[in-house]
Amino acid sequence: MKKIIPTLITGGLALTVAPTHADDAGVIESLSGYNVNDSAFAKSTGINVGGWASGGITYASHNNQARSNAPISFNDRINEVQLNQLNLFAERAVTKGDKWDFGGRVDFMFGTDSRKTQATGWDDRMIPRNNGNSPGEGERFYDVAFPQAYAEIYAPFGNGITAKIGHFYTLIGYEVVTSPDNFFYSHAYTMLYGEPFTHTGALLSYDINDFVSVTGGAVMGWDNFRENPGAWNFLGGVTLKPDDDTSLAVSMISGDKLDNESRNTTMYSVVLQHNFTDKLHYVLQHDFGVEEKNPATGTDTDWYGINQYLTYDINDKLAAGLRGEWFRDGKGVRTGLVDTADNFVGGNYYAVTAGLNYMPNSWLKLRPEVRYDWFDANGATQAFDGGTENDQIAVAMDMIVTF
């Protein structure tokens, strides 16, 4: 059975894309009839504010005393309710036309997801903490982060150039940090271990025509704000959209990890999306990354994976989805799995996830899912249930409320 399922995954499995609603009113507007973004101030300045709260619970077939769901992250606690994200934002989107325009966005996040999205030298210094690798040794389950704080400039040259300057989410990959923008509560291994979450720097975007757009710029590495200001990386990508039902996005980041050390890290991500019908949607993602002279092993390391998603919009309130994934962590340094002698253990991680998105109204989304994970490696080291099991079944659900 374990030989058959990986073949199905790598050959083409999956479900994703939530149902859409014409009425996108948040909970405050729905209950009170008042929308702060309709105020005279908001309309005169173009500044909109909003946010969401998301939280859920996960049950796993094997439970350890620490209640850890590792190596699965974000929903990383078992039999414990998590407030994953309380996210507030203020944004002024630029208007693309024949005039210069200025805008920007700031996001503030509180919750258990915040500690996963902190940028070195900024978010991780906001709250004093003790040194340690576990909550009992100083790490906080609940923390804060400013995952985005950037200015945006639109220049009417050619078809229009948009510049983003500051701290912002990555353009790499398919799944994202922000809860409302994913189909599943849990995340794929590629997103958790193979991709950056945020960057600090500058990006320029330009639409060559209706079918091709390009983005490129310089950033200070992965999830970094000011720790290594000389470690500049190239971040960029190209998106092809031949028709309304198909798009192909290729993105990459490459550069030294530290400003005083020539240790290059390069990875790329390819995301193909296609709508077979108005209701049936498909996504194929492939990631590949390499790192020179990883400090944990002293050798070059690589990682790669394939994810596939298939979603079906049953109606305007309910959608069903499948995700199949394979992630190869060749030397174990991405996931951090170690044996009893503290040596890193590489291997293949597989997972199949089935879930639903139910939106009874415009401001509430429920995301139940069932997920089966297993780990394949040479050796006796196991990945789940605190290192005692090689597979796991998890049942989880979260709730997202938008403001």
C-alpha positions in Angstrom: 0.0 0.0 0.0 2.8 2.4 0.9 4.4 1.8 -2.5 1.1 2.5 -4.4 0.2 5.7 -2.7 3.5 7.6 -3.4 3.1 6.6 -7.1 -0.4 8.0 -7.2 0.9 11.2 -5.6 3.8 11.8 -7.9 1.7 10.8 -10.9 -1.1 13.3 -10.1 -3.5 13.6 -7.2 -5.4 16.4 -5.3 -8.4 19.1 -4.3 -8.2 23.2 -3.7 -9.8 26.6 -4.2 -12.6 27.9 -2.0 -16.1 28.9 -3.1 -16.5 32.5 -3.9 -19.2 34.9 -2.6 -20.5 38.0 -4.2 -21.1 39.4 -0.7 -17.7 39.8 1.0 -18.9 41.7 4.1 -17.0 41.0 7.3 -18.6 40.0 10.6 -18.8 43.6 11.9 -20.6 44.9 8.8 -22.9 41.9 8.6 -24.0 42.3 12.2 -24.0 46.1 12.5 -24.6 47.2 9.0 -21.6 49.6 9.3 -18.5 49.4 7.2 -15.6 51.5 8.4 -14.1 51.5 4.9 -17.2 53.4 3.7 -16.4 56.3 5.9 -15.4 59.7 4.5 -11.8 59.3 5.8 -11.4 55.9 4.1 -12.8 57.1 0.8 -10.8 60.3 0.8 -7.5 58.6 1.6 -8.1 55.3 0.0 -6.9 53.5 3.2 -8.8 50.3 4.0 -8.6 48.3 7.2 -9.6 44.8 8.0 -8.5 41.5 9.4 -9.4 38.0 10.4 -9.2 35.5 13.3 -8.5 31.8 12.7 -8.2 29.0 15.2 -8.6 25.2 15.3 -7.8 21.9 16.8 -6.0 18.8 15.6 -6.4 15.2 16.8 -3.7 12.6 15.8 -3.7 8.8 15.9 -0.6 8.8 18.0 -0.3 11.3 20.8 2.8 12.2 22.8 3.0 13.9 26.2 4.4 17.1 24.7 1.3 17.3 22.5 3.5 18.0 19.5 2.3 17.5 16.0 5.9 17.7 14.6 7.1 17.7 11.9 3.7 19.1 10.8 3.7 22.8 11.7 1.4 25.7 12.1 -1.3 23.3 13.4 1.5 21.9 15.5 -0.4 21.1 18.7 -2.4 17.9 19.3 -5.7 17.9 21.3 -5.3 21.6 22.1 -7.2 24.5 20.7 -4.9 27.0 18.9 -5.6 30.6 18.0 -3.5 30.5 14.9 -3.9 34.0 13.7 -5.4 37.3 14.8 -4.4 39.4 11.9 -5.1 43.1 11.5 -4.1 45.2 8.5 -4.2 48.7 7.0 -3.7 49.1 3.3 -3.8 51.6 0.5 -3.7 49.8 -2.8 -2.1 51.8 -5.7 -4.2 52.6 -8.7 -2.7 51.6 -12.0 -3.3 54.2 -14.7 -1.6 57.2 -16.3 -0.6 58.9 -13.1 1.9 58.2 -10.3 0.3 56.7 -7.2 1.6 55.8 -3.7 0.3 53.2 -1.2 1.4 50.5 1.1 0.3 47.9 3.7 1.0 47.0 7.3 0.0 43.6 8.9 0.1 42.8 12.6 -0.3 39.2 13.7 -0.8 37.6 17.1 -1.2 33.8 17.6 0.7 30.5 17.4 1.5 31.1 13.7 3.3 34.3 14.5 6.4 32.6 15.9 6.7 30.7 12.6 6.7 33.9 10.5 9.0 36.1 12.4 11.8 37.9 10.7 15.3 37.7 12.3 16.3 41.0 13.9 12.8 42.4 14.1 9.8 40.4 15.2 11.9 38.1 17.3 13.1 41.0 19.4 9.8 42.6 20.1 9.1 40.6 23.3 11.9 39.7 25.7 12.4 36.0 26.0 14.8 33.5 27.5 17.0 31.3 25.3 15.6 27.8 24.5 14.2 25.5 21.9 10.9 24.6 23.4 8.1 26.5 25.2 9.3 25.2 28.5 12.8 26.6 27.8 11.8 30.1 26.6 10.0 29.8 23.2 6.4 31.2 23.3 3.5 29.4 21.8 1.7 32.7 21.3 3.8 35.5 19.9 3.5 38.6 17.7 4.8 39.5 14.2 4.7 42.2 11.6 4.9 40.0 8.6 4.3 42.9 6.2 5.2 46.6 6.4 5.9 48.1 3.0 5.4 51.1 0.8 4.2 50.7 -2.8 4.8 53.1 -5.7 3.2 53.0 -9.1 5.1 54.7 -12.0 3.2 55.1 -15.3 6.1 54.0 -17.6 5.1 51.8 -20.4 2.4 49.5 -19.1 3.2 50.6 -15.6 5.9 49.7 -13.0 4.9 48.8 -9.4 7.6 49.0 -6.8 7.2 47.3 -3.4 9.8 48.5 -0.8 10.0 47.2 2.8 9.0 43.9 4.4 6.5 41.6 2.6 5.4 38.0 2.0 7.3 35.9 -0.5 6.1 35.4 -4.0 7.5 31.8 -4.0 5.3 28.8 -3.9 1.6 28.2 -3.9 0.5 28.0 -0.2 0.7 31.1 1.9 0.9 32.1 5.5 -2.5 34.0 5.5 -5.2 31.6 6.6 -8.1 32.9 4.4 -6.0 32.4 1.3 -5.5 28.6 1.7 -7.9 25.7 1.2 -6.5 23.5 3.9 -5.9 24.1 7.6 -2.6 22.2 7.6 0.3 23.0 5.2 2.4 21.1 2.7 6.0 20.2 3.6 7.3 22.2 0.7 5.8 25.4 2.2 6.9 24.6 5.8 10.5 23.5 5.1 11.4 24.4 1.5 10.4 28.0 1.1 10.9 31.4 2.7 7.9 33.1 4.3 8.9 36.8 4.2 11.6 39.1 2.8 12.9 42.6 3.3 14.0 44.6 0.3 12.6 45.9 -2.9 10.7 44.3 -5.8 9.7 45.7 -9.2 6.7 44.3 -11.1 5.8 44.9 -14.7 3.1 43.6 -17.0 4.7 43.1 -20.4 1.3 42.4 -21.9 -2.0 40.7 -21.0 -0.2 37.3 -20.9 3.2 37.9 -19.4 4.2 39.6 -16.2 7.7 39.8 -14.5 8.9 40.6 -11.0 12.4 41.1 -9.8 14.4 42.7 -7.1 16.9 42.4 -4.2 16.0 41.1 -0.7 18.0 40.3 2.4 17.6 36.6 2.2 15.0 34.4 3.9 12.8 35.6 6.8 15.4 38.2 7.7 15.0 41.9 8.6 18.4 43.3 9.6 20.6 40.5 11.0 22.7 40.2 7.8 22.2 43.5 5.9 24.9 42.6 3.4 23.5 39.2 2.4 21.5 40.4 -0.6 19.6 37.8 -2.7 17.9 38.0 -6.0 14.2 37.4 -5.8 12.1 37.2 -9.0 9.7 35.4 -11.2 7.6 35.3 -14.3 3.9 34.5 -14.7 2.4 33.3 -18.0 -1.4 33.5 -18.4 -2.3 32.2 -21.9 -6.0 32.2 -21.1 -8.5 32.8 -18.2 -8.3 29.1 -17.2 -4.5 28.5 -17.1 -1.5 30.2 -15.5 2.1 29.2 -15.0 4.3 31.0 -12.4 8.0 30.4 -12.0 9.9 32.1 -9.2 13.3 31.8 -7.6 15.6 33.2 -4.9 19.4 33.0 -4.9 22.1 34.5 -2.8 24.5 34.1 0.1 23.1 33.2 3.5 25.4 35.5 5.4 27.1 38.8 4.5 30.5 37.6 5.7 30.4 34.0 4.2 30.1 32.8 0.7 27.4 30.2 1.2 24.9 30.3 -1.5 21.3 29.1 -1.2 19.2 28.9 -4.3 15.7 27.5 -4.8 12.9 27.7 -7.4 9.2 27.0 -7.4 7.0 26.2 -10.4 3.2 26.5 -10.0 0.8 25.5 -12.7 -3.0 26.2 -12.2 -5.7 25.1 -14.5 -9.5 25.2 -14.4 -10.9 22.1 -16.0 -14.4 23.6 -15.6 -16.0 26.5 -13.7 -16.1 24.2 -10.7 -13.1 21.8 -11.0 -9.7 23.3 -10.4 -6.2 21.8 -10.5 -2.8 22.9 -9.2 0.6 21.3 -9.7 3.6 22.6 -7.8 7.3 21.6 -7.9 10.1 23.0 -5.7 13.8 22.4 -5.8 16.5 24.0 -3.6 20.2 23.6 -2.8 22.4 25.1 -0.1 26.2 25.2 -0.1 28.1 24.2 3.0 25.2 23.8 5.4 26.6 24.6 8.9 24.9 21.6 10.5 26.6 19.1 8.1 29.4 21.0 6.5 28.3 19.7 3.1 26.0 20.8 0.3 22.4 19.9 0.8 19.3 19.8 -1.4 15.5 19.4 -1.1 12.7 19.0 -3.6 9.1 18.1 -3.8 5.9 17.8 -5.8 2.4 18.9 -4.6 -0.9 18.4 -6.4 -4.3 19.9 -5.6 -7.7 19.3 -7.0 -10.8 21.2 -5.8 -14.4 21.1 -6.7 -16.9 23.8 -5.9 -20.1 21.9 -5.0 -22.0 25.1 -4.6 -21.4 28.7 -3.6 -21.0 27.7 0.0 -19.3 24.3 -0.1 -16.1 23.0 -1.8 -14.2 19.8 -1.5 -10.5 19.3 -1.9 -7.6 16.8 -2.1 -3.9 17.4 -1.7 -1.2 14.9 -2.5 2.4 15.6 -1.7 5.9 14.3 -1.7 8.9 16.1 -0.1 12.5 14.9 -0.2 14.8 16.2 2.5 17.9 14.4 1.5 20.1 15.0 4.5 17.4 15.9 7.1 18.6 19.5 7.7 15.4 21.1 6.4 13.0 19.2 8.7 15.6 18.8 11.5 15.0 15.1 12.1 17.8 13.6 14.2 18.6 10.1 15.5 19.6 9.1 19.0 23.2 10.2 18.3 21.9 13.7 17.1 22.8 12.9 13.5 20.5 14.3 10.9 18.3 11.8 9.1 17.1 12.4 5.6 14.2 10.8 3.8 10.9 11.1 2.0 7.8 12.6 3.5 4.4 11.8 1.9 1.0 13.0 2.8 -2.6 12.9 1.4 -5.1 15.4 2.7 -8.9 15.5 2.1 -11.0 18.4 3.3 -14.0 20.7 2.9 -14.5 24.4 2.9 -17.9 25.5 4.2 -18.9 29.1 4.1 -22.4 29.5 5.6 -22.0 33.3 5.1 -19.5 35.8 3.8 -17.5 36.2 7.0 -17.2 32.6 8.3 -15.3 29.7 6.9 -15.0 26.2 8.4 -12.2 23.9 7.1 -12.4 20.3 8.3 -9.8 17.8 7.0 -8.4 14.3 7.3 -4.7 13.8 6.7 -2.5 10.8 6.4 1.3 11.2 6.6 4.2 8.7 6.4 7.9 8.8 6.4 10.3 6.6 4.3 14.0 6.5 5.2 16.9 4.1 5.4 17.3 3.4 9.1 15.4 3.0 12.3 14.7 6.7 13.0 11.0 7.6 12.8 9.4 11.0 12.2 6.1 11.1 14.1 4.8 10.9 17.6 8.0 12.1 19.2 10.1 9.7 17.1 8.1 6.5 17.7 6.0 6.2 14.6 6.6 6.3 10.8 3.0 7.3 9.9 0.1 9.3 11.4 -3.5 10.0 10.7 -4.8 13.4 11.8 -8.3 14.9 11.9 -8.4 18.7 12.2 -10.7 21.7 11.7 -10.3 25.4 12.0 -12.6 28.4 11.8 -11.8 31.7 10.0 -13.8 34.9 10.9 -13.1 37.9 8.7 -13.7 41.4 9.9 
